[in-house]
C-alpha cells in the first residue's frame, strides 16, 4: 500500500488521478505543504472504522423527522374512460 500526495491545486485540476491513486492506498491532499485531507476508498474507510456499509433503508431510518404519521386522504373521484366517438 503506497501513500500518494497531491497539493490542493493538483487535486482540483485532476480529481480523477487522485481517485485512481486511491486504489493503491491513501491519498493525502496538502494545503500550504501540510497534509490537510485524506482520500481513500470507501471499503478502506469501512475497514478502518469497523463499519459495514449501510443500506438505503438504514440511512433513511437514521434521518431526523421520519417519525410522523402520514395518512393521505383517499381520492373520491372516479376515473371515467374518454368518449372518443
PDB file of N, CA, C and O in Angstrom:
ATOM      1  N   UNK A   1       0.857  -1.172   0.000  1.00  0.00           N
ATOM      2  CA  UNK A   1       0.000   0.000   0.000  1.00  0.00           C
ATOM      3  C   UNK A   1       0.902   1.233   0.000  1.00  0.00           C
ATOM      4  O   UNK A   1       1.742   1.410   0.881  1.00  0.00           O
ATOM      5  N   UNK A   2       0.705   2.075  -1.007  1.00  0.00           N
ATOM      6  CA  UNK A   2       1.517   3.279  -1.114  1.00  0.00           C
ATOM      7  C   UNK A   2       0.673   4.509  -0.791  1.00  0.00           C
ATOM      8  O   UNK A   2      -0.540   4.519  -0.998  1.00  0.00           O
ATOM      9  N   UNK A   3       1.330   5.532  -0.284  1.00  0.00           N
ATOM     10  CA  UNK A   3       0.670   6.795   0.028  1.00  0.00           C
ATOM     11  C   UNK A   3       1.047   7.790  -1.063  1.00  0.00           C
ATOM     12  O   UNK A   3       2.227   7.961  -1.372  1.00  0.00           O
ATOM     13  N   UNK A   4       0.057   8.439  -1.638  1.00  0.00           N
ATOM     14  CA  UNK A   4       0.278   9.439  -2.679  1.00  0.00           C
ATOM     15  C   UNK A   4      -0.113  10.792  -2.121  1.00  0.00           C
ATOM     16  O   UNK A   4      -1.056  10.900  -1.337  1.00  0.00           O
ATOM     17  N   UNK A   5       0.614  11.827  -2.525  1.00  0.00           N
ATOM     18  CA  UNK A   5       0.333  13.176  -2.042  1.00  0.00           C
ATOM     19  C   UNK A   5       0.009  14.087  -3.218  1.00  0.00           C
ATOM     20  O   UNK A   5       0.713  14.093  -4.227  1.00  0.00           O
ATOM     21  N   UNK A   6      -1.062  14.853  -3.074  1.00  0.00           N
ATOM     22  CA  UNK A   6      -1.463  15.851  -4.063  1.00  0.00           C
ATOM     23  C   UNK A   6      -1.553  17.198  -3.359  1.00  0.00           C
ATOM     24  O   UNK A   6      -2.033  17.280  -2.228  1.00  0.00           O
ATOM     25  N   UNK A   7      -1.093  18.249  -4.022  1.00  0.00           N
ATOM     26  CA  UNK A   7      -1.360  19.585  -3.492  1.00  0.00           C
ATOM     27  C   UNK A   7      -2.834  19.891  -3.754  1.00  0.00           C
ATOM     28  O   UNK A   7      -3.463  19.243  -4.591  1.00  0.00           O
ATOM     29  N   UNK A   8      -3.377  20.859  -3.055  1.00  0.00           N
ATOM     30  CA  UNK A   8      -4.781  21.228  -3.266  1.00  0.00           C
ATOM     31  C   UNK A   8      -5.017  21.627  -4.714  1.00  0.00           C
ATOM     32  O   UNK A   8      -6.044  21.287  -5.302  1.00  0.00           O
ATOM     33  N   UNK A   9      -4.071  22.343  -5.280  1.00  0.00           N
ATOM     34  CA  UNK A   9      -4.203  22.792  -6.667  1.00  0.00           C
ATOM     35  C   UNK A   9      -4.215  21.604  -7.623  1.00  0.00           C
ATOM     36  O   UNK A   9      -5.061  21.530  -8.514  1.00  0.00           O
ATOM     37  N   UNK A  10      -3.266  20.664  -7.437  1.00  0.00           N
ATOM     38  CA  UNK A  10      -3.211  19.486  -8.307  1.00  0.00           C
ATOM     39  C   UNK A  10      -4.466  18.625  -8.152  1.00  0.00           C
ATOM     40  O   UNK A  10      -4.980  18.080  -9.130  1.00  0.00           O
ATOM     41  N   UNK A  11      -4.947  18.511  -6.928  1.00  0.00           N
ATOM     42  CA  UNK A  11      -6.164  17.735  -6.686  1.00  0.00           C
ATOM     43  C   UNK A  11      -7.344  18.355  -7.426  1.00  0.00           C
ATOM     44  O   UNK A  11      -8.130  17.645  -8.054  1.00  0.00           O
ATOM     45  N   UNK A  12      -7.465  19.676  -7.352  1.00  0.00           N
ATOM     46  CA  UNK A  12      -8.564  20.372  -8.016  1.00  0.00           C
ATOM     47  C   UNK A  12      -8.493  20.206  -9.529  1.00  0.00           C
ATOM     48  O   UNK A  12      -9.519  20.065 -10.194  1.00  0.00           O
ATOM     49  N   UNK A  13      -7.285  20.224 -10.062  1.00  0.00           N
ATOM     50  CA  UNK A  13      -7.119  20.096 -11.513  1.00  0.00           C
ATOM     51  C   UNK A  13      -7.386  18.692 -12.021  1.00  0.00           C
ATOM     52  O   UNK A  13      -7.875  18.522 -13.138  1.00  0.00           O
ATOM     53  N   UNK A  14      -7.069  17.671 -11.211  1.00  0.00           N
ATOM     54  CA  UNK A  14      -7.179  16.296 -11.704  1.00  0.00           C
ATOM     55  C   UNK A  14      -7.708  15.364 -10.616  1.00  0.00           C
ATOM     56  O   UNK A  14      -6.969  14.545 -10.072  1.00  0.00           O
ATOM     57  N   UNK A  15      -8.976  15.499 -10.314  1.00  0.00           N
ATOM     58  CA  UNK A  15      -9.610  14.658  -9.298  1.00  0.00           C
ATOM     59  C   UNK A  15      -9.561  13.190  -9.716  1.00  0.00           C
ATOM     60  O   UNK A  15      -9.401  12.307  -8.873  1.00  0.00           O
ATOM     61  N   UNK A  16      -9.699  12.929 -11.008  1.00  0.00           N
ATOM     62  CA  UNK A  16      -9.677  11.540 -11.500  1.00  0.00           C
ATOM     63  C   UNK A  16      -8.363  10.854 -11.181  1.00  0.00           C
ATOM     64  O   UNK A  16      -8.352   9.674 -10.832  1.00  0.00           O
ATOM     65  N   UNK A  17      -7.250  11.575 -11.296  1.00  0.00           N
ATOM     66  CA  UNK A  17      -5.946  10.986 -10.974  1.00  0.00           C
ATOM     67  C   UNK A  17      -5.867  10.648  -9.489  1.00  0.00           C
ATOM     68  O   UNK A  17      -5.299   9.622  -9.115  1.00  0.00           O
ATOM     69  N   UNK A  18      -6.428  11.497  -8.651  1.00  0.00           N
ATOM     70  CA  UNK A  18      -6.429  11.225  -7.210  1.00  0.00           C
ATOM     71  C   UNK A  18      -7.279  10.002  -6.902  1.00  0.00           C
ATOM     72  O   UNK A  18      -6.904   9.185  -6.061  1.00  0.00           O
ATOM     73  N   UNK A  19      -8.416   9.867  -7.572  1.00  0.00           N
ATOM     74  CA  UNK A  19      -9.272   8.697  -7.355  1.00  0.00           C
ATOM     75  C   UNK A  19      -8.571   7.424  -7.816  1.00  0.00           C
ATOM     76  O   UNK A  19      -8.677   6.386  -7.163  1.00  0.00           O
ATOM     77  N   UNK A  20      -7.857   7.498  -8.935  1.00  0.00           N
ATOM     78  CA  UNK A  20      -7.102   6.320  -9.392  1.00  0.00           C
ATOM     79  C   UNK A  20      -6.008   5.969  -8.391  1.00  0.00           C
ATOM     80  O   UNK A  20      -5.779   4.792  -8.112  1.00  0.00           O
ATOM     81  N   UNK A  21      -5.334   6.973  -7.851  1.00  0.00           N
ATOM     82  CA  UNK A  21      -4.265   6.731  -6.880  1.00  0.00           C
ATOM     83  C   UNK A  21      -4.811   6.123  -5.599  1.00  0.00           C
ATOM     84  O   UNK A  21      -4.105   5.374  -4.924  1.00  0.00           O
ATOM     85  N   UNK A  22      -6.053   6.431  -5.253  1.00  0.00           N
ATOM     86  CA  UNK A  22      -6.656   5.899  -4.024  1.00  0.00           C
ATOM     87  C   UNK A  22      -6.861   4.393  -4.098  1.00  0.00           C
ATOM     88  O   UNK A  22      -7.043   3.749  -3.065  1.00  0.00           O
ATOM     89  N   UNK A  23      -6.835   3.815  -5.298  1.00  0.00           N
ATOM     90  CA  UNK A  23      -6.940   2.356  -5.421  1.00  0.00           C
ATOM     91  C   UNK A  23      -5.685   1.672  -4.888  1.00  0.00           C
ATOM     92  O   UNK A  23      -5.735   0.506  -4.495  1.00  0.00           O
ATOM     93  N   UNK A  24      -4.553   2.391  -4.872  1.00  0.00           N
ATOM     94  CA  UNK A  24      -3.290   1.819  -4.389  1.00  0.00           C
ATOM     95  C   UNK A  24      -3.013   2.144  -2.929  1.00  0.00           C
ATOM     96  O   UNK A  24      -2.107   1.562  -2.333  1.00  0.00           O
ATOM     97  N   UNK A  25      -3.767   3.054  -2.344  1.00  0.00           N
ATOM     98  CA  UNK A  25      -3.554   3.435  -0.953  1.00  0.00           C
ATOM     99  C   UNK A  25      -4.089   4.830  -0.706  1.00  0.00           C
ATOM    100  O   UNK A  25      -4.643   5.451  -1.613  1.00  0.00           O
ATOM    101  N   UNK A  26      -3.928   5.331   0.512  1.00  0.00           N
ATOM    102  CA  UNK A  26      -4.477   6.650   0.835  1.00  0.00           C
ATOM    103  C   UNK A  26      -3.816   7.754   0.018  1.00  0.00           C
ATOM    104  O   UNK A  26      -2.652   7.654  -0.368  1.00  0.00           O
ATOM    105  N   UNK A  27      -4.587   8.805  -0.235  1.00  0.00           N
ATOM    106  CA  UNK A  27      -4.094   9.982  -0.940  1.00  0.00           C
ATOM    107  C   UNK A  27      -4.175  11.147   0.037  1.00  0.00           C
ATOM    108  O   UNK A  27      -5.250  11.476   0.539  1.00  0.00           O
ATOM    109  N   UNK A  28      -3.033  11.765   0.300  1.00  0.00           N
ATOM    110  CA  UNK A  28      -3.007  12.945   1.161  1.00  0.00           C
ATOM    111  C   UNK A  28      -3.119  14.175   0.279  1.00  0.00           C
ATOM    112  O   UNK A  28      -2.450  14.276  -0.749  1.00  0.00           O
ATOM    113  N   UNK A  29      -3.964  15.106   0.685  1.00  0.00           N
ATOM    114  CA  UNK A  29      -4.136  16.366  -0.028  1.00  0.00           C
ATOM    115  C   UNK A  29      -3.596  17.450   0.887  1.00  0.00           C
ATOM    116  O   UNK A  29      -4.053  17.616   2.018  1.00  0.00           O
ATOM    117  N   UNK A  30      -2.617  18.183   0.378  1.00  0.00           N
ATOM    118  CA  UNK A  30      -1.942  19.166   1.219  1.00  0.00           C
ATOM    119  C   UNK A  30      -2.519  20.558   1.007  1.00  0.00           C
ATOM    120  O   UNK A  30      -3.038  20.888  -0.059  1.00  0.00           O
ATOM    121  N   UNK A  31      -2.412  21.348   2.041  1.00  0.00           N
ATOM    122  CA  UNK A  31      -2.783  22.756   1.998  1.00  0.00           C
ATOM    123  C   UNK A  31      -1.595  23.530   2.540  1.00  0.00           C
ATOM    124  O   UNK A  31      -1.267  23.435   3.722  1.00  0.00           O
ATOM    125  N   UNK A  32      -0.958  24.289   1.678  1.00  0.00           N
ATOM    126  CA  UNK A  32       0.269  25.034   2.020  1.00  0.00           C
ATOM    127  C   UNK A  32       1.381  24.101   2.490  1.00  0.00           C
ATOM    128  O   UNK A  32       2.139  24.417   3.407  1.00  0.00           O
ATOM    129  N   UNK A  33       1.455  22.943   1.834  1.00  0.00           N
ATOM    130  CA  UNK A  33       2.529  21.996   2.105  1.00  0.00           C
ATOM    131  C   UNK A  33       2.282  21.046   3.264  1.00  0.00           C
ATOM    132  O   UNK A  33       3.090  20.148   3.502  1.00  0.00           O
ATOM    133  N   UNK A  34       1.194  21.221   3.984  1.00  0.00           N
ATOM    134  CA  UNK A  34       0.882  20.366   5.128  1.00  0.00           C
ATOM    135  C   UNK A  34      -0.307  19.470   4.790  1.00  0.00           C
ATOM    136  O   UNK A  34      -1.280  19.943   4.203  1.00  0.00           O
ATOM    137  N   UNK A  35      -0.248  18.182   5.149  1.00  0.00           N
ATOM    138  CA  UNK A  35      -1.406  17.317   4.895  1.00  0.00           C
ATOM    139  C   UNK A  35      -2.652  17.871   5.595  1.00  0.00           C
ATOM    140  O   UNK A  35      -2.632  18.143   6.796  1.00  0.00           O
ATOM    141  N   UNK A  36      -3.729  18.032   4.831  1.00  0.00           N
ATOM    142  CA  UNK A  36      -4.964  18.587   5.382  1.00  0.00           C
ATOM    143  C   UNK A  36      -6.133  17.612   5.259  1.00  0.00           C
ATOM    144  O   UNK A  36      -7.052  17.634   6.077  1.00  0.00           O
ATOM    145  N   UNK A  37      -6.096  16.759   4.240  1.00  0.00           N
ATOM    146  CA  UNK A  37      -7.188  15.822   3.994  1.00  0.00           C
ATOM    147  C   UNK A  37      -6.615  14.493   3.542  1.00  0.00           C
ATOM    148  O   UNK A  37      -5.478  14.413   3.076  1.00  0.00           O
ATOM    149  N   UNK A  38      -7.425  13.448   3.688  1.00  0.00           N
ATOM    150  CA  UNK A  38      -7.042  12.124   3.198  1.00  0.00           C
ATOM    151  C   UNK A  38      -8.195  11.568   2.376  1.00  0.00           C
ATOM    152  O   UNK A  38      -9.356  11.652   2.777  1.00  0.00           O
ATOM    153  N   UNK A  39      -7.866  11.006   1.230  1.00  0.00           N
ATOM    154  CA  UNK A  39      -8.850  10.386   0.353  1.00  0.00           C
ATOM    155  C   UNK A  39      -8.569   8.899   0.327  1.00  0.00           C
ATOM    156  O   UNK A  39      -7.441   8.478   0.070  1.00  0.00           O
ATOM    157  N   UNK A  40      -9.602   8.096   0.593  1.00  0.00           N
ATOM    158  CA  UNK A  40      -9.433   6.650   0.492  1.00  0.00           C
ATOM    159  C   UNK A  40     -10.702   6.008  -0.003  1.00  0.00           C
ATOM    160  O   UNK A  40     -11.778   6.603   0.041  1.00  0.00           O
ATOM    161  N   UNK A  41     -10.564   4.781  -0.475  1.00  0.00           N
ATOM    162  CA  UNK A  41     -11.723   4.048  -0.976  1.00  0.00           C
ATOM    163  C   UNK A  41     -12.689   3.801   0.176  1.00  0.00           C
ATOM    164  O   UNK A  41     -12.271   3.662   1.325  1.00  0.00           O
ATOM    165  N   UNK A  42     -13.961   3.747  -0.130  1.00  0.00           N
ATOM    166  CA  UNK A  42     -14.967   3.558   0.916  1.00  0.00           C
ATOM    167  C   UNK A  42     -14.779   2.226   1.628  1.00  0.00           C
ATOM    168  O   UNK A  42     -15.046   2.121   2.825  1.00  0.00           O
ATOM    169  N   UNK A  43     -14.321   1.209   0.905  1.00  0.00           N
ATOM    170  CA  UNK A  43     -14.070  -0.092   1.538  1.00  0.00           C
ATOM    171  C   UNK A  43     -12.974   0.035   2.596  1.00  0.00           C
ATOM    172  O   UNK A  43     -13.062  -0.564   3.667  1.00  0.00           O
ATOM    173  N   UNK A  44     -11.937   0.827   2.282  1.00  0.00           N
ATOM    174  CA  UNK A  44     -10.860   1.043   3.255  1.00  0.00           C
ATOM    175  C   UNK A  44     -11.375   1.805   4.471  1.00  0.00           C
ATOM    176  O   UNK A  44     -10.984   1.511   5.600  1.00  0.00           O
ATOM    177  N   UNK A  45     -12.250   2.783   4.244  1.00  0.00           N
ATOM    178  CA  UNK A  45     -12.831   3.537   5.349  1.00  0.00           C
ATOM    179  C   UNK A  45     -13.633   2.622   6.264  1.00  0.00           C
ATOM    180  O   UNK A  45     -13.486   2.673   7.485  1.00  0.00           O
ATOM    181  N   UNK A  46     -14.484   1.781   5.670  1.00  0.00           N
ATOM    182  CA  UNK A  46     -15.283   0.861   6.480  1.00  0.00           C
ATOM    183  C   UNK A  46     -14.393  -0.094   7.263  1.00  0.00           C
ATOM    184  O   UNK A  46     -14.699  -0.439   8.404  1.00  0.00           O
ATOM    185  N   UNK A  47     -13.299  -0.518   6.655  1.00  0.00           N
ATOM    186  CA  UNK A  47     -12.384  -1.421   7.355  1.00  0.00           C
ATOM    187  C   UNK A  47     -11.702  -0.698   8.519  1.00  0.00           C
ATOM    188  O   UNK A  47     -11.548  -1.272   9.597  1.00  0.00           O
ATOM    189  N   UNK A  48     -11.296   0.549   8.310  1.00  0.00           N
ATOM    190  CA  UNK A  48     -10.651   1.322   9.376  1.00  0.00           C
ATOM    191  C   UNK A  48     -11.593   1.592  10.544  1.00  0.00           C
ATOM    192  O   UNK A  48     -11.177   1.570  11.702  1.00  0.00           O
ATOM    193  N   UNK A  49     -12.846   1.844  10.242  1.00  0.00           N
ATOM    194  CA  UNK A  49     -13.802   2.193  11.296  1.00  0.00           C
ATOM    195  C   UNK A  49     -14.608   0.999  11.780  1.00  0.00           C
ATOM    196  O   UNK A  49     -15.482   1.145  12.634  1.00  0.00           O
ATOM    197  N   UNK A  50     -14.325  -0.165  11.250  1.00  0.00           N
ATOM    198  CA  UNK A  50     -15.044  -1.396  11.610  1.00  0.00           C
ATOM    199  C   UNK A  50     -16.545  -1.254  11.388  1.00  0.00           C
ATOM    200  O   UNK A  50     -17.350  -1.775  12.160  1.00  0.00           O
ATOM    201  N   UNK A  51     -16.906  -0.553  10.341  1.00  0.00           N
ATOM    202  CA  UNK A  51     -18.319  -0.390   9.999  1.00  0.00           C
ATOM    203  C   UNK A  51     -18.636  -1.228   8.775  1.00  0.00           C
ATOM    204  O   UNK A  51     -17.758  -1.577   7.986  1.00  0.00           O
ATOM    205  N   UNK A  52     -19.902  -1.536   8.643  1.00  0.00           N
ATOM    206  CA  UNK A  52     -20.352  -2.185   7.418  1.00  0.00           C
ATOM    207  C   UNK A  52     -21.158  -1.158   6.633  1.00  0.00           C
ATOM    208  O   UNK A  52     -21.734  -0.243   7.221  1.00  0.00           O
ATOM    209  N   UNK A  53     -21.204  -1.300   5.319  1.00  0.00           N
ATOM    210  CA  UNK A  53     -21.990  -0.349   4.525  1.00  0.00           C
ATOM    211  C   UNK A  53     -23.459  -0.380   4.934  1.00  0.00           C
ATOM    212  O   UNK A  53     -24.020  -1.444   5.193  1.00  0.00           O
ATOM    213  N   UNK A  54     -24.081   0.814   4.989  1.00  0.00           N
ATOM    214  CA  UNK A  54     -25.497   0.891   5.334  1.00  0.00           C
ATOM    215  C   UNK A  54     -26.343   0.740   4.080  1.00  0.00           C
ATOM    216  O   UNK A  54     -25.957   1.152   2.986  1.00  0.00           O
ATOM    217  N   UNK A  55     -27.489   0.146   4.273  1.00  0.00           N
ATOM    218  CA  UNK A  55     -28.445   0.060   3.173  1.00  0.00           C
ATOM    219  C   UNK A  55     -29.182   1.392   3.078  1.00  0.00           C
ATOM    220  O   UNK A  55     -29.109   2.214   3.992  1.00  0.00           O
ATOM    221  N   UNK A  56     -29.884   1.599   1.983  1.00  0.00           N
ATOM    222  CA  UNK A  56     -30.665   2.819   1.818  1.00  0.00           C
ATOM    223  C   UNK A  56     -31.719   2.932   2.913  1.00  0.00           C
ATOM    224  O   UNK A  56     -31.958   4.021   3.435  1.00  0.00           O
ATOM    225  N   UNK A  57     -32.341   1.830   3.258  1.00  0.00           N
ATOM    226  CA  UNK A  57     -33.359   1.842   4.308  1.00  0.00           C
ATOM    227  C   UNK A  57     -32.750   2.259   5.646  1.00  0.00           C
ATOM    228  O   UNK A  57     -33.347   3.056   6.370  1.00  0.00           O
ATOM    229  N   UNK A  58     -31.574   1.732   5.985  1.00  0.00           N
ATOM    230  CA  UNK A  58     -30.914   2.105   7.241  1.00  0.00           C
ATOM    231  C   UNK A  58     -30.563   3.584   7.250  1.00  0.00           C
ATOM    232  O   UNK A  58     -30.715   4.251   8.274  1.00  0.00           O
ATOM    233  N   UNK A  59     -30.096   4.103   6.125  1.00  0.00           N
ATOM    234  CA  UNK A  59     -29.753   5.521   6.047  1.00  0.00           C
ATOM    235  C   UNK A  59     -30.996   6.392   6.210  1.00  0.00           C
ATOM    236  O   UNK A  59     -30.949   7.422   6.882  1.00  0.00           O
ATOM    237  N   UNK A  60     -32.098   5.986   5.601  1.00  0.00           N
ATOM    238  CA  UNK A  60     -33.333   6.764   5.713  1.00  0.00           C
ATOM    239  C   UNK A  60     -33.897   6.712   7.129  1.00  0.00           C
ATOM    240  O   UNK A  60     -34.436   7.706   7.615  1.00  0.00           O
ATOM    241  N   UNK A  61     -33.780   5.565   7.795  1.00  0.00           N
ATOM    242  CA  UNK A  61     -34.273   5.453   9.169  1.00  0.00           C
ATOM    243  C   UNK A  61     -33.469   6.324  10.123  1.00  0.00           C
ATOM    244  O   UNK A  61     -33.993   6.760  11.148  1.00  0.00           O
ATOM    245  N   UNK A  62     -32.208   6.584   9.803  1.00  0.00           N
ATOM    246  CA  UNK A  62     -31.354   7.386  10.670  1.00  0.00           C
ATOM    247  C   UNK A  62     -31.595   8.883  10.504  1.00  0.00           C
ATOM    248  O   UNK A  62     -31.123   9.678  11.317  1.00  0.00           O
ATOM    249  N   UNK A  63     -32.322   9.276   9.464  1.00  0.00           N
ATOM    250  CA  UNK A  63     -32.570  10.699   9.215  1.00  0.00           C
ATOM    251  C   UNK A  63     -33.591  11.235  10.209  1.00  0.00           C
ATOM    252  O   UNK A  63     -34.557  10.546  10.537  1.00  0.00           O
ATOM    253  N   UNK A  64     -33.383  12.470  10.698  1.00  0.00           N
ATOM    254  CA  UNK A  64     -34.351  13.049  11.632  1.00  0.00           C
ATOM    255  C   UNK A  64     -35.650  13.414  10.917  1.00  0.00           C
ATOM    256  O   UNK A  64     -35.658  13.682   9.716  1.00  0.00           O
ATOM    257  N   UNK A  65     -36.736  13.419  11.670  1.00  0.00           N
ATOM    258  CA  UNK A  65     -38.023  13.842  11.137  1.00  0.00           C
ATOM    259  C   UNK A  65     -38.797  12.757  10.436  1.00  0.00           C
ATOM    260  O   UNK A  65     -39.817  13.044   9.810  1.00  0.00           O
ATOM    261  N   UNK A  66     -38.357  11.541  10.516  1.00  0.00           N
ATOM    262  CA  UNK A  66     -39.057  10.471   9.826  1.00  0.00           C
ATOM    263  C   UNK A  66     -40.073   9.758  10.692  1.00  0.00           C
ATOM    264  O   UNK A  66     -40.581   8.705  10.306  1.00  0.00           O
ATOM    265  N   UNK A  67     -40.380  10.310  11.858  1.00  0.00           N
ATOM    266  CA  UNK A  67     -41.261   9.613  12.792  1.00  0.00           C
ATOM    267  C   UNK A  67     -42.629  10.296  12.917  1.00  0.00           C
ATOM    268  O   UNK A  67     -43.146  10.445  14.024  1.00  0.00           O
ATOM    269  N   UNK A  68     -43.208  10.704  11.801  1.00  0.00           N
ATOM    270  CA  UNK A  68     -44.523  11.322  11.841  1.00  0.00           C
ATOM    271  C   UNK A  68     -45.507  10.466  11.052  1.00  0.00           C
ATOM    272  O   UNK A  68     -45.125   9.690  10.176  1.00  0.00           O
ATOM    273  N   UNK A  69     -46.770  10.628  11.383  1.00  0.00           N
ATOM    274  CA  UNK A  69     -47.821   9.875  10.706  1.00  0.00           C
ATOM    275  C   UNK A  69     -48.157  10.559   9.388  1.00  0.00           C
ATOM    276  O   UNK A  69     -48.248  11.785   9.321  1.00  0.00           O
ATOM    277  N   UNK A  70     -48.334   9.783   8.370  1.00  0.00           N
ATOM    278  CA  UNK A  70     -48.731  10.303   7.069  1.00  0.00           C
ATOM    279  C   UNK A  70     -49.856   9.428   6.554  1.00  0.00           C
ATOM    280  O   UNK A  70     -49.643   8.280   6.164  1.00  0.00           O
ATOM    281  N   UNK A  71     -51.050   9.985   6.557  1.00  0.00           N
ATOM    282  CA  UNK A  71     -52.223   9.245   6.113  1.00  0.00           C
ATOM    283  C   UNK A  71     -52.959  10.109   5.093  1.00  0.00           C
ATOM    284  O   UNK A  71     -53.871  10.848   5.462  1.00  0.00           O
ATOM    285  N   UNK A  72     -52.579  10.032   3.815  1.00  0.00           N
ATOM    286  CA  UNK A  72     -53.209  10.896   2.812  1.00  0.00           C
ATOM    287  C   UNK A  72     -54.670  10.515   2.602  1.00  0.00           C
ATOM    288  O   UNK A  72     -55.024   9.341   2.703  1.00  0.00           O
ATOM    289  N   UNK A  73     -55.520  11.499   2.309  1.00  0.00           N
ATOM    290  CA  UNK A  73     -56.935  11.195   2.081  1.00  0.00           C
ATOM    291  C   UNK A  73     -57.113  10.427   0.766  1.00  0.00           C
ATOM    292  O   UNK A  73     -56.356  10.605  -0.188  1.00  0.00           O
ATOM    293  N   UNK A  74     -58.121   9.584   0.750  1.00  0.00           N
ATOM    294  CA  UNK A  74     -58.423   8.820  -0.466  1.00  0.00           C
ATOM    295  C   UNK A  74     -59.116   9.736  -1.469  1.00  0.00           C
ATOM    296  O   UNK A  74     -59.904  10.606  -1.099  1.00  0.00           O
ATOM    297  N   UNK A  75     -58.813   9.526  -2.722  1.00  0.00           N
ATOM    298  CA  UNK A  75     -59.486  10.285  -3.772  1.00  0.00           C
ATOM    299  C   UNK A  75     -60.897   9.738  -3.954  1.00  0.00           C
ATOM    300  O   UNK A  75     -61.095   8.529  -4.070  1.00  0.00           O
ATOM    301  N   UNK A  76     -61.869  10.637  -3.978  1.00  0.00           N
ATOM    302  CA  UNK A  76     -63.252  10.182  -4.122  1.00  0.00           C
ATOM    303  C   UNK A  76     -63.702  10.198  -5.581  1.00  0.00           C
ATOM    304  O   UNK A  76     -64.693   9.554  -5.926  1.00  0.00           O
ATOM    305  N   UNK A  77     -63.004  10.909  -6.423  1.00  0.00           N
ATOM    306  CA  UNK A  77     -63.371  10.957  -7.841  1.00  0.00           C
ATOM    307  C   UNK A  77     -63.008   9.646  -8.512  1.00  0.00           C
ATOM    308  O   UNK A  77     -61.962   9.054  -8.246  1.00  0.00           O
ATOM    309  N   UNK A  78     -63.888   9.217  -9.376  1.00  0.00           N
ATOM    310  CA  UNK A  78     -63.589   8.012 -10.142  1.00  0.00           C
ATOM    311  C   UNK A  78     -63.195   8.421 -11.547  1.00  0.00           C
ATOM    312  O   UNK A  78     -63.657   9.439 -12.063  1.00  0.00           O
ATOM    313  N   UNK A  79     -62.373   7.653 -12.136  1.00  0.00           N
ATOM    314  CA  UNK A  79     -61.900   7.942 -13.482  1.00  0.00           C
ATOM    315  C   UNK A  79     -62.864   7.323 -14.478  1.00  0.00           C
ATOM    316  O   UNK A  79     -63.210   6.146 -14.373  1.00  0.00           O
ATOM    317  N   UNK A  80     -63.291   8.114 -15.435  1.00  0.00           N
ATOM    318  CA  UNK A  80     -64.192   7.651 -16.484  1.00  0.00           C
ATOM    319  C   UNK A  80     -63.406   7.545 -17.786  1.00  0.00           C
ATOM    320  O   UNK A  80     -62.560   8.393 -18.072  1.00  0.00           O
ATOM    321  N   UNK A  81     -63.678   6.517 -18.569  1.00  0.00           N
ATOM    322  CA  UNK A  81     -62.995   6.426 -19.857  1.00  0.00           C
ATOM    323  C   UNK A  81     -63.431   7.574 -20.773  1.00  0.00           C
ATOM    324  O   UNK A  81     -64.571   8.033 -20.709  1.00  0.00           O
ATOM    325  N   UNK A  82     -62.532   8.017 -21.603  1.00  0.00           N
ATOM    326  CA  UNK A  82     -62.830   9.115 -22.527  1.00  0.00           C
ATOM    327  C   UNK A  82     -63.778   8.635 -23.621  1.00  0.00           C
ATOM    328  O   UNK A  82     -63.650   7.521 -24.129  1.00  0.00           O
ATOM    329  N   UNK A  83     -64.728   9.492 -23.972  1.00  0.00           N
ATOM    330  CA  UNK A  83     -65.670   9.175 -25.044  1.00  0.00           C
ATOM    331  C   UNK A  83     -65.081   9.706 -26.345  1.00  0.00           C
ATOM    332  O   UNK A  83     -65.131  10.910 -26.595  1.00  0.00           O
ATOM    333  N   UNK A  84     -64.532   8.840 -27.164  1.00  0.00           N
ATOM    334  CA  UNK A  84     -63.863   9.252 -28.389  1.00  0.00           C
ATOM    335  C   UNK A  84     -64.750   9.116 -29.620  1.00  0.00           C
ATOM    336  O   UNK A  84     -64.279   9.347 -30.733  1.00  0.00           O
ATOM    337  N   UNK A  85     -66.015   8.748 -29.456  1.00  0.00           N
ATOM    338  CA  UNK A  85     -66.917   8.593 -30.612  1.00  0.00           C
ATOM    339  C   UNK A  85     -67.573   9.886 -30.982  1.00  0.00           C
ATOM    340  O   UNK A  85     -68.359   9.931 -31.928  1.00  0.00           O
TER     341      UNK A  85
END
